[in-house]
Protein backbone atom coordinates (compact mmCIF):
# COMPACT_ATOMS: atom_id res chain seq x y z
CA UNK A 1 0.00 0.00 0.00
CA UNK A 2 2.80 2.37 0.91
CA UNK A 3 4.61 1.60 -2.34
CA UNK A 4 1.42 2.28 -4.29
CA UNK A 5 0.90 5.67 -2.60
CA UNK A 6 4.58 6.54 -3.13
CA UNK A 7 4.29 5.65 -6.81
CA UNK A 8 1.20 7.84 -7.21
CA UNK A 9 2.93 10.79 -5.51
CA UNK A 10 6.04 10.33 -7.67
CA UNK A 11 3.96 10.15 -10.83
CA UNK A 12 2.14 13.33 -9.81
CA UNK A 13 5.40 15.17 -9.18
CA UNK A 14 6.78 14.04 -12.53
CA UNK A 15 3.60 15.15 -14.25
CA UNK A 16 3.83 18.55 -12.58
CA UNK A 17 7.48 18.83 -13.55
CA UNK A 18 6.64 17.88 -17.13
CA UNK A 19 3.86 20.45 -17.25
CA UNK A 20 6.21 23.08 -15.87
CA UNK A 21 8.84 22.18 -18.46
CA UNK A 22 6.24 22.35 -21.21
CA UNK A 23 5.09 25.75 -19.96
CA UNK A 24 8.70 26.93 -19.78
CA UNK A 25 9.36 25.70 -23.33
CA UNK A 26 6.26 27.53 -24.57
CA UNK A 27 7.36 30.71 -22.80
CA UNK A 28 10.86 30.38 -24.28
CA UNK A 29 9.42 29.91 -27.77
CA UNK A 30 7.16 32.90 -27.27
CA UNK A 31 10.05 35.08 -26.07
CA UNK A 32 12.31 33.99 -28.93
CA UNK A 33 9.71 34.71 -31.59
CA UNK A 34 11.47 36.17 -34.60
CA UNK A 35 11.04 39.93 -34.81
CA UNK A 36 10.40 41.44 -38.24
CA UNK A 37 13.44 43.13 -39.79
CA UNK A 38 13.41 46.91 -39.92
CA UNK A 39 15.13 46.83 -43.32
CA UNK A 40 12.93 47.20 -46.39
CA UNK A 41 14.65 45.43 -49.29
CA UNK A 42 15.17 46.95 -52.72
CA UNK A 43 15.16 50.51 -54.03
CA UNK A 44 11.77 52.10 -53.47
CA UNK A 45 10.63 54.00 -56.55
CA UNK A 46 8.39 56.64 -55.03
CA UNK A 47 8.15 60.40 -55.33
CA UNK A 48 8.31 63.02 -52.62
CA UNK A 49 5.03 64.36 -54.02
CA UNK A 50 3.33 61.10 -53.00
CA UNK A 51 3.38 62.39 -49.43
CA UNK A 52 2.40 65.64 -47.73
CA UNK A 53 5.24 67.56 -46.07
CA UNK A 54 5.23 68.53 -42.40
CA UNK A 55 5.34 72.25 -43.02
CA UNK A 56 1.77 72.08 -44.34
CA UNK A 57 0.42 70.85 -41.00
CA UNK A 58 0.17 72.07 -37.45
CA UNK A 59 -1.78 69.11 -36.04
CA UNK A 60 -2.28 65.45 -36.84
CA UNK A 61 -5.04 62.92 -36.35
CA UNK A 62 -4.75 59.14 -36.20
CA UNK A 63 -8.39 58.89 -37.26
CA UNK A 64 -7.33 60.12 -40.68
CA UNK A 65 -4.01 58.29 -40.76
CA UNK A 66 -1.63 59.60 -43.40
CA UNK A 67 2.00 59.35 -44.42
CA UNK A 68 4.17 62.44 -44.12
CA UNK A 69 7.63 63.17 -45.47
CA UNK A 70 10.28 65.31 -43.79
CA UNK A 71 13.74 66.18 -45.18
CA UNK A 72 15.13 65.76 -41.65
CA UNK A 73 18.62 64.24 -41.69
CA UNK A 74 17.99 61.28 -39.40
CA UNK A 75 21.71 61.02 -38.55
CA UNK A 76 21.17 64.16 -36.45
CA UNK A 77 18.85 62.23 -34.08
CA UNK A 78 21.58 60.88 -31.73
CA UNK A 79 22.91 64.41 -31.09
CA UNK A 80 19.42 65.94 -30.86
CA UNK A 81 18.08 63.37 -28.40
CA UNK A 82 20.93 63.88 -25.90
CA UNK A 83 18.83 66.83 -24.75
CA UNK A 84 15.63 65.83 -22.86
CA UNK A 85 13.87 68.73 -24.63
CA UNK A 86 15.47 68.98 -28.08
CA UNK A 87 15.12 72.05 -30.22
CA UNK A 88 13.51 70.12 -33.06
CA UNK A 89 14.02 71.45 -36.61
CA UNK A 90 11.01 73.23 -38.09
CA UNK A 91 10.27 70.43 -40.55
CA UNK A 92 9.57 67.90 -37.79
CA UNK A 93 8.52 70.07 -34.84
CA UNK A 94 4.73 69.77 -35.52
CA UNK A 95 4.74 65.98 -35.39
CA UNK A 96 6.92 65.90 -32.25
CA UNK A 97 4.53 68.33 -30.55
CA UNK A 98 1.67 66.03 -31.47
CA UNK A 99 3.42 62.90 -30.16
CA UNK A 100 4.22 64.50 -26.79
CA UNK A 101 0.58 65.60 -26.37
CA UNK A 102 -0.99 62.33 -27.58
CA UNK A 103 1.30 59.95 -25.73
CA UNK A 104 -0.34 56.78 -27.03
CA UNK A 105 -0.38 57.67 -30.73
CA UNK A 106 0.98 54.83 -32.89
CA UNK A 107 3.35 55.54 -35.71
CA UNK A 108 5.90 54.12 -38.15
CA UNK A 109 9.18 55.99 -38.60
CA UNK A 110 11.14 55.12 -41.75
CA UNK A 111 14.64 56.44 -42.47
CA UNK A 112 15.29 56.98 -46.20
CA UNK A 113 18.69 56.90 -47.89
CA UNK A 114 20.10 56.67 -51.43
CA UNK A 115 23.50 55.54 -52.72
CA UNK A 116 25.50 57.67 -55.15
CA UNK A 117 24.48 56.23 -58.55
CA UNK A 118 27.81 57.15 -60.13
CA UNK A 119 29.57 54.53 -57.98
CA UNK A 120 29.64 51.47 -60.23
CA UNK A 121 31.94 49.20 -58.21
CA UNK A 122 29.77 46.46 -56.71
CA UNK A 123 31.88 45.94 -53.57
CA UNK A 124 32.00 49.68 -52.84
CA UNK A 125 28.23 49.99 -53.27
CA UNK A 126 27.64 47.03 -50.93
CA UNK A 127 29.93 48.60 -48.30
CA UNK A 128 28.04 51.91 -48.54
CA UNK A 129 24.72 50.08 -48.38
CA UNK A 130 25.84 48.35 -45.15
CA UNK A 131 27.13 51.63 -43.67
CA UNK A 132 23.87 53.43 -44.51
CA UNK A 133 21.83 50.74 -42.78
CA UNK A 134 24.03 50.77 -39.69
CA UNK A 135 23.90 54.56 -39.24
CA UNK A 136 20.13 54.60 -39.82
CA UNK A 137 19.59 51.81 -37.29
CA UNK A 138 21.78 53.60 -34.71
CA UNK A 139 19.84 56.84 -35.25
CA UNK A 140 16.46 55.15 -34.83
CA UNK A 141 17.66 53.34 -31.70
CA UNK A 142 18.77 56.69 -30.24
CA UNK A 143 15.31 58.09 -30.87
CA UNK A 144 13.67 55.07 -29.20
CA UNK A 145 15.94 55.45 -26.13
CA UNK A 146 15.04 59.14 -25.85
CA UNK A 147 11.36 58.32 -26.19
CA UNK A 148 11.64 55.85 -23.31
CA UNK A 149 13.44 58.37 -21.08
CA UNK A 150 10.69 60.90 -21.81
CA UNK A 151 8.09 58.38 -20.67
CA UNK A 152 6.36 58.44 -24.05
CA UNK A 153 4.22 55.35 -24.54
CA UNK A 154 3.77 55.58 -28.28
CA UNK A 155 3.95 52.24 -30.07
CA UNK A 156 6.52 52.90 -32.77
CA UNK A 157 7.64 50.64 -35.61
CA UNK A 158 11.00 51.49 -37.22
CA UNK A 159 11.97 50.94 -40.84
CA UNK A 160 15.02 51.68 -43.01
CA UNK A 161 14.63 51.86 -46.78
CA UNK A 162 16.74 52.73 -49.81
CA UNK A 163 15.07 54.94 -52.39
CA UNK A 164 16.00 55.68 -55.98
CA UNK A 165 16.94 59.38 -55.88
CA UNK A 166 15.74 59.87 -59.48
CA UNK A 167 12.22 58.86 -58.55
CA UNK A 168 12.03 60.44 -55.13
CA UNK A 169 13.12 63.99 -55.89
CA UNK A 170 13.44 64.02 -59.66
CA UNK A 171 16.40 63.84 -62.02
CA UNK A 172 18.05 67.05 -60.75
CA UNK A 173 18.13 66.08 -57.06
CA UNK A 174 21.49 64.31 -57.21
CA UNK A 175 23.10 67.24 -58.99
CA UNK A 176 22.67 69.20 -55.76
CA UNK A 177 24.56 66.56 -53.72
CA UNK A 178 27.10 65.21 -56.20
CA UNK A 179 29.81 64.80 -53.55
CA UNK A 180 27.80 62.53 -51.23
CA UNK A 181 28.36 58.76 -51.33
CA UNK A 182 25.35 58.23 -49.05
CA UNK A 183 22.44 60.65 -49.49
CA UNK A 184 20.29 61.10 -46.38
CA UNK A 185 16.97 61.68 -48.10
CA UNK A 186 14.85 62.17 -44.96
CA UNK A 187 12.16 60.31 -43.04
CA UNK A 188 8.63 59.09 -43.62
CA UNK A 189 6.22 59.07 -40.69
CA UNK A 190 3.00 57.13 -40.84
CA UNK A 191 0.58 58.02 -38.05
CA UNK A 192 -1.98 55.45 -37.03
CA UNK A 193 -2.14 51.73 -36.25
CA UNK A 194 -4.05 50.77 -39.39
CA UNK A 195 -1.93 48.38 -41.49
CA UNK A 196 -0.84 50.13 -44.65
CA UNK A 197 2.21 50.06 -46.90
CA UNK A 198 4.31 53.18 -46.43
CA UNK A 199 5.33 53.06 -50.09
CA UNK A 200 2.98 53.75 -52.96
CA UNK A 201 2.69 50.67 -55.16
CA UNK A 202 2.58 50.95 -58.94
CA UNK A 203 0.98 47.80 -60.35
CA UNK A 204 0.72 48.92 -63.98
CA UNK A 205 2.80 46.87 -66.39
CA UNK A 206 3.69 47.84 -69.94
CA UNK A 207 5.88 45.59 -72.07
CA UNK A 208 7.88 46.27 -75.23
CA UNK A 209 9.38 43.80 -77.70
CA UNK A 210 13.11 43.08 -77.90
CA UNK A 211 14.99 45.16 -80.46
CA UNK A 212 16.89 42.87 -82.86
CA UNK A 213 20.31 43.34 -84.44
CA UNK A 214 22.19 41.61 -87.22
CA UNK A 215 25.09 39.33 -86.11
CA UNK A 216 28.36 41.22 -85.46
CA UNK A 217 26.52 44.53 -85.84
CA UNK A 218 25.22 47.22 -83.47
CA UNK A 219 23.41 49.33 -86.08
CA UNK A 220 19.90 50.30 -84.98
CA UNK A 221 17.59 49.70 -87.94
CA UNK A 222 14.95 52.27 -88.90
CA UNK A 223 12.30 49.54 -88.75
CA UNK A 224 12.42 49.86 -84.94
CA UNK A 225 11.41 53.55 -85.01
CA UNK A 226 7.73 52.86 -84.10
CA UNK A 227 8.77 50.84 -81.03
CA UNK A 228 11.21 53.53 -79.87
CA UNK A 229 8.62 56.27 -80.44
CA UNK A 230 6.06 54.32 -78.40
CA UNK A 231 8.57 53.72 -75.59
CA UNK A 232 9.58 57.39 -75.45
CA UNK A 233 5.93 58.52 -75.41
CA UNK A 234 5.17 56.08 -72.60
CA UNK A 235 8.09 57.32 -70.49
CA UNK A 236 7.02 60.94 -71.01
CA UNK A 237 3.50 60.13 -69.81
CA UNK A 238 4.84 58.13 -66.83
CA UNK A 239 7.59 60.35 -65.49
CA UNK A 240 8.11 58.27 -62.35
CA UNK A 241 9.28 55.30 -64.44
CA UNK A 242 12.67 54.50 -65.90
CA UNK A 243 13.90 51.88 -68.34
CA UNK A 244 16.55 49.16 -68.15
CA UNK A 245 18.14 48.27 -71.51
CA UNK A 246 19.90 44.89 -71.46
CA UNK A 247 22.19 44.20 -74.42
CA UNK A 248 22.73 40.61 -75.59
CA UNK A 249 24.78 38.79 -78.23
CA UNK A 250 25.26 35.27 -79.59
CA UNK A 251 28.29 33.22 -78.53
CA UNK A 252 30.43 33.85 -81.61
CA UNK A 253 33.72 35.53 -80.67
CA UNK A 254 35.85 36.21 -77.62
CA UNK A 255 34.29 37.08 -74.28
CA UNK A 256 35.53 40.68 -74.55
CA UNK A 257 34.02 41.06 -78.04
CA UNK A 258 30.69 39.53 -77.02
CA UNK A 259 30.42 41.79 -73.96
CA UNK A 260 31.49 44.85 -75.92
CA UNK A 261 28.99 44.45 -78.75
CA UNK A 262 26.14 43.73 -76.32
CA UNK A 263 26.95 47.00 -74.48
CA UNK A 264 27.21 48.90 -77.76
CA UNK A 265 23.74 47.70 -78.79
CA UNK A 266 22.23 48.89 -75.50
CA UNK A 267 24.02 52.24 -75.94
CA UNK A 268 22.53 52.69 -79.43
CA UNK A 269 19.02 52.25 -78.02
CA UNK A 270 19.83 54.68 -75.19
CA UNK A 271 21.03 57.29 -77.71
CA UNK A 272 17.77 56.91 -79.64
CA UNK A 273 15.77 57.59 -76.45
CA UNK A 274 17.95 60.61 -75.59
CA UNK A 275 17.19 62.06 -79.03
CA UNK A 276 13.50 61.62 -78.21
CA UNK A 277 13.79 63.76 -75.09
CA UNK A 278 14.17 61.14 -72.36
CA UNK A 279 16.53 62.23 -69.56
CA UNK A 280 19.70 60.11 -69.25
CA UNK A 281 19.08 59.62 -65.51
CA UNK A 282 16.01 57.53 -66.36
CA UNK A 283 17.89 55.11 -68.61
CA UNK A 284 20.08 52.28 -67.32
CA UNK A 285 22.07 49.95 -69.55
CA UNK A 286 23.71 46.63 -68.84
CA UNK A 287 25.85 44.35 -71.03
CA UNK A 288 24.66 40.77 -70.63
CA UNK A 289 26.85 39.25 -73.36
CA UNK A 290 25.78 35.74 -74.37
CA UNK A 291 23.98 34.98 -71.09
CA UNK A 292 20.29 34.03 -71.01
CA UNK A 293 20.03 32.92 -74.67
CA UNK A 294 16.48 32.66 -76.03
CA UNK A 295 17.63 30.83 -79.17
CA UNK A 296 19.92 27.91 -79.98
CA UNK A 297 23.40 29.31 -80.64
CA UNK A 298 24.26 26.28 -82.77
CA UNK A 299 21.85 27.45 -85.49
CA UNK A 300 21.71 30.62 -87.59
CA UNK A 301 18.08 31.22 -86.60
CA UNK A 302 18.85 30.80 -82.89
CA UNK A 303 21.80 33.20 -83.01
CA UNK A 304 19.59 35.77 -84.76
CA UNK A 305 17.21 35.67 -81.77
CA UNK A 306 20.04 36.21 -79.28
CA UNK A 307 21.37 39.42 -80.89
CA UNK A 308 18.99 41.79 -79.15
CA UNK A 309 18.31 44.50 -76.58
CA UNK A 310 15.56 43.73 -74.09
CA UNK A 311 13.46 46.58 -72.66
CA UNK A 312 12.24 46.59 -69.07
CA UNK A 313 10.22 49.53 -67.79
CA UNK A 314 10.81 49.91 -64.04
C-alpha positions as CSV (number, residue, x, y, z in Angstrom):
1,X,0.0,0.0,0.0
2,X,2.8,2.4,0.9
3,X,4.6,1.6,-2.3
4,X,1.4,2.3,-4.3
5,X,0.9,5.7,-2.6
6,X,4.6,6.5,-3.1
7,X,4.3,5.7,-6.8
8,X,1.2,7.8,-7.2
9,X,2.9,10.8,-5.5
10,X,6.0,10.3,-7.7
11,X,4.0,10.1,-10.8
12,X,2.1,13.3,-9.8
13,X,5.4,15.2,-9.2
14,X,6.8,14.0,-12.5
15,X,3.6,15.1,-14.2
16,X,3.8,18.6,-12.6
17,X,7.5,18.8,-13.6
18,X,6.6,17.9,-17.1
19,X,3.9,20.5,-17.2
20,X,6.2,23.1,-15.9
21,X,8.8,22.2,-18.5
22,X,6.2,22.4,-21.2
23,X,5.1,25.8,-20.0
24,X,8.7,26.9,-19.8
25,X,9.4,25.7,-23.3
26,X,6.3,27.5,-24.6
27,X,7.4,30.7,-22.8
28,X,10.9,30.4,-24.3
29,X,9.4,29.9,-27.8
30,X,7.2,32.9,-27.3
31,X,10.1,35.1,-26.1
32,X,12.3,34.0,-28.9
33,X,9.7,34.7,-31.6
34,X,11.5,36.2,-34.6
35,X,11.0,39.9,-34.8
36,X,10.4,41.4,-38.2
37,X,13.4,43.1,-39.8
38,X,13.4,46.9,-39.9
39,X,15.1,46.8,-43.3
40,X,12.9,47.2,-46.4
41,X,14.7,45.4,-49.3
42,X,15.2,47.0,-52.7
43,X,15.2,50.5,-54.0
44,X,11.8,52.1,-53.5
45,X,10.6,54.0,-56.6
46,X,8.4,56.6,-55.0
47,X,8.1,60.4,-55.3
48,X,8.3,63.0,-52.6
49,X,5.0,64.4,-54.0
50,X,3.3,61.1,-53.0
51,X,3.4,62.4,-49.4
52,X,2.4,65.6,-47.7
53,X,5.2,67.6,-46.1
54,X,5.2,68.5,-42.4
55,X,5.3,72.3,-43.0
56,X,1.8,72.1,-44.3
57,X,0.4,70.8,-41.0
58,X,0.2,72.1,-37.4
59,X,-1.8,69.1,-36.0
60,X,-2.3,65.5,-36.8
61,X,-5.0,62.9,-36.4
62,X,-4.7,59.1,-36.2
63,X,-8.4,58.9,-37.3
64,X,-7.3,60.1,-40.7
65,X,-4.0,58.3,-40.8
66,X,-1.6,59.6,-43.4
67,X,2.0,59.3,-44.4
68,X,4.2,62.4,-44.1
69,X,7.6,63.2,-45.5
70,X,10.3,65.3,-43.8
71,X,13.7,66.2,-45.2
72,X,15.1,65.8,-41.6
73,X,18.6,64.2,-41.7
74,X,18.0,61.3,-39.4
75,X,21.7,61.0,-38.6
76,X,21.2,64.2,-36.4
77,X,18.9,62.2,-34.1
78,X,21.6,60.9,-31.7
79,X,22.9,64.4,-31.1
80,X,19.4,65.9,-30.9
81,X,18.1,63.4,-28.4
82,X,20.9,63.9,-25.9
83,X,18.8,66.8,-24.8
84,X,15.6,65.8,-22.9
85,X,13.9,68.7,-24.6
86,X,15.5,69.0,-28.1
87,X,15.1,72.0,-30.2
88,X,13.5,70.1,-33.1
89,X,14.0,71.5,-36.6
90,X,11.0,73.2,-38.1
91,X,10.3,70.4,-40.5
92,X,9.6,67.9,-37.8
93,X,8.5,70.1,-34.8
94,X,4.7,69.8,-35.5
95,X,4.7,66.0,-35.4
96,X,6.9,65.9,-32.2
97,X,4.5,68.3,-30.5
98,X,1.7,66.0,-31.5
99,X,3.4,62.9,-30.2
100,X,4.2,64.5,-26.8
101,X,0.6,65.6,-26.4
102,X,-1.0,62.3,-27.6
103,X,1.3,59.9,-25.7
104,X,-0.3,56.8,-27.0
105,X,-0.4,57.7,-30.7
106,X,1.0,54.8,-32.9
107,X,3.3,55.5,-35.7
108,X,5.9,54.1,-38.2
109,X,9.2,56.0,-38.6
110,X,11.1,55.1,-41.8
111,X,14.6,56.4,-42.5
112,X,15.3,57.0,-46.2
113,X,18.7,56.9,-47.9
114,X,20.1,56.7,-51.4
115,X,23.5,55.5,-52.7
116,X,25.5,57.7,-55.2
117,X,24.5,56.2,-58.6
118,X,27.8,57.1,-60.1
119,X,29.6,54.5,-58.0
120,X,29.6,51.5,-60.2
121,X,31.9,49.2,-58.2
122,X,29.8,46.5,-56.7
123,X,31.9,45.9,-53.6
124,X,32.0,49.7,-52.8
125,X,28.2,50.0,-53.3
126,X,27.6,47.0,-50.9
127,X,29.9,48.6,-48.3
128,X,28.0,51.9,-48.5
129,X,24.7,50.1,-48.4
130,X,25.8,48.4,-45.2
131,X,27.1,51.6,-43.7
132,X,23.9,53.4,-44.5
133,X,21.8,50.7,-42.8
134,X,24.0,50.8,-39.7
135,X,23.9,54.6,-39.2
136,X,20.1,54.6,-39.8
137,X,19.6,51.8,-37.3
138,X,21.8,53.6,-34.7
139,X,19.8,56.8,-35.2
140,X,16.5,55.2,-34.8
141,X,17.7,53.3,-31.7
142,X,18.8,56.7,-30.2
143,X,15.3,58.1,-30.9
144,X,13.7,55.1,-29.2
145,X,15.9,55.4,-26.1
146,X,15.0,59.1,-25.9
147,X,11.4,58.3,-26.2
148,X,11.6,55.8,-23.3
149,X,13.4,58.4,-21.1
150,X,10.7,60.9,-21.8
151,X,8.1,58.4,-20.7
152,X,6.4,58.4,-24.0
153,X,4.2,55.4,-24.5
154,X,3.8,55.6,-28.3
155,X,3.9,52.2,-30.1
156,X,6.5,52.9,-32.8
157,X,7.6,50.6,-35.6
158,X,11.0,51.5,-37.2
159,X,12.0,50.9,-40.8
160,X,15.0,51.7,-43.0
161,X,14.6,51.9,-46.8
162,X,16.7,52.7,-49.8
163,X,15.1,54.9,-52.4
164,X,16.0,55.7,-56.0
165,X,16.9,59.4,-55.9
166,X,15.7,59.9,-59.5
167,X,12.2,58.9,-58.5
168,X,12.0,60.4,-55.1
169,X,13.1,64.0,-55.9
170,X,13.4,64.0,-59.7
171,X,16.4,63.8,-62.0
172,X,18.0,67.0,-60.7
173,X,18.1,66.1,-57.1
174,X,21.5,64.3,-57.2
175,X,23.1,67.2,-59.0
176,X,22.7,69.2,-55.8
177,X,24.6,66.6,-53.7
178,X,27.1,65.2,-56.2
179,X,29.8,64.8,-53.6
180,X,27.8,62.5,-51.2
181,X,28.4,58.8,-51.3
182,X,25.3,58.2,-49.1
183,X,22.4,60.6,-49.5
184,X,20.3,61.1,-46.4
185,X,17.0,61.7,-48.1
186,X,14.9,62.2,-45.0
187,X,12.2,60.3,-43.0
188,X,8.6,59.1,-43.6
189,X,6.2,59.1,-40.7
190,X,3.0,57.1,-40.8
191,X,0.6,58.0,-38.1
192,X,-2.0,55.4,-37.0
193,X,-2.1,51.7,-36.3
194,X,-4.0,50.8,-39.4
195,X,-1.9,48.4,-41.5
196,X,-0.8,50.1,-44.6
197,X,2.2,50.1,-46.9
198,X,4.3,53.2,-46.4
199,X,5.3,53.1,-50.1
200,X,3.0,53.8,-53.0
201,X,2.7,50.7,-55.2
202,X,2.6,50.9,-58.9
203,X,1.0,47.8,-60.4
204,X,0.7,48.9,-64.0
205,X,2.8,46.9,-66.4
206,X,3.7,47.8,-69.9
207,X,5.9,45.6,-72.1
208,X,7.9,46.3,-75.2
209,X,9.4,43.8,-77.7
210,X,13.1,43.1,-77.9
211,X,15.0,45.2,-80.5
212,X,16.9,42.9,-82.9
213,X,20.3,43.3,-84.4
214,X,22.2,41.6,-87.2
215,X,25.1,39.3,-86.1
216,X,28.4,41.2,-85.5
217,X,26.5,44.5,-85.8
218,X,25.2,47.2,-83.5
219,X,23.4,49.3,-86.1
220,X,19.9,50.3,-85.0
221,X,17.6,49.7,-87.9
222,X,15.0,52.3,-88.9
223,X,12.3,49.5,-88.7
224,X,12.4,49.9,-84.9
225,X,11.4,53.5,-85.0
226,X,7.7,52.9,-84.1
227,X,8.8,50.8,-81.0
228,X,11.2,53.5,-79.9
229,X,8.6,56.3,-80.4
230,X,6.1,54.3,-78.4
231,X,8.6,53.7,-75.6
232,X,9.6,57.4,-75.4
233,X,5.9,58.5,-75.4
234,X,5.2,56.1,-72.6
235,X,8.1,57.3,-70.5
236,X,7.0,60.9,-71.0
237,X,3.5,60.1,-69.8
238,X,4.8,58.1,-66.8
239,X,7.6,60.4,-65.5
240,X,8.1,58.3,-62.4
241,X,9.3,55.3,-64.4
242,X,12.7,54.5,-65.9
243,X,13.9,51.9,-68.3
244,X,16.6,49.2,-68.2
245,X,18.1,48.3,-71.5
246,X,19.9,44.9,-71.5
247,X,22.2,44.2,-74.4
248,X,22.7,40.6,-75.6
249,X,24.8,38.8,-78.2
250,X,25.3,35.3,-79.6
251,X,28.3,33.2,-78.5
252,X,30.4,33.9,-81.6
253,X,33.7,35.5,-80.7
254,X,35.8,36.2,-77.6
255,X,34.3,37.1,-74.3
256,X,35.5,40.7,-74.6
257,X,34.0,41.1,-78.0
258,X,30.7,39.5,-77.0
259,X,30.4,41.8,-74.0
260,X,31.5,44.8,-75.9
261,X,29.0,44.4,-78.8
262,X,26.1,43.7,-76.3
263,X,27.0,47.0,-74.5
264,X,27.2,48.9,-77.8
265,X,23.7,47.7,-78.8
266,X,22.2,48.9,-75.5
267,X,24.0,52.2,-75.9
268,X,22.5,52.7,-79.4
269,X,19.0,52.2,-78.0
270,X,19.8,54.7,-75.2
271,X,21.0,57.3,-77.7
272,X,17.8,56.9,-79.6
273,X,15.8,57.6,-76.5
274,X,17.9,60.6,-75.6
275,X,17.2,62.1,-79.0
276,X,13.5,61.6,-78.2
277,X,13.8,63.8,-75.1
278,X,14.2,61.1,-72.4
279,X,16.5,62.2,-69.6
280,X,19.7,60.1,-69.2
281,X,19.1,59.6,-65.5
282,X,16.0,57.5,-66.4
283,X,17.9,55.1,-68.6
284,X,20.1,52.3,-67.3
285,X,22.1,49.9,-69.5
286,X,23.7,46.6,-68.8
287,X,25.9,44.3,-71.0
288,X,24.7,40.8,-70.6
289,X,26.8,39.2,-73.4
290,X,25.8,35.7,-74.4
291,X,24.0,35.0,-71.1
292,X,20.3,34.0,-71.0
293,X,20.0,32.9,-74.7
294,X,16.5,32.7,-76.0
295,X,17.6,30.8,-79.2
296,X,19.9,27.9,-80.0
297,X,23.4,29.3,-80.6
298,X,24.3,26.3,-82.8
299,X,21.8,27.5,-85.5
300,X,21.7,30.6,-87.6
301,X,18.1,31.2,-86.6
302,X,18.8,30.8,-82.9
303,X,21.8,33.2,-83.0
304,X,19.6,35.8,-84.8
305,X,17.2,35.7,-81.8
306,X,20.0,36.2,-79.3
307,X,21.4,39.4,-80.9
308,X,19.0,41.8,-79.2
309,X,18.3,44.5,-76.6
310,X,15.6,43.7,-74.1
311,X,13.5,46.6,-72.7
312,X,12.2,46.6,-69.1
313,X,10.2,49.5,-67.8
314,X,10.8,49.9,-64.0
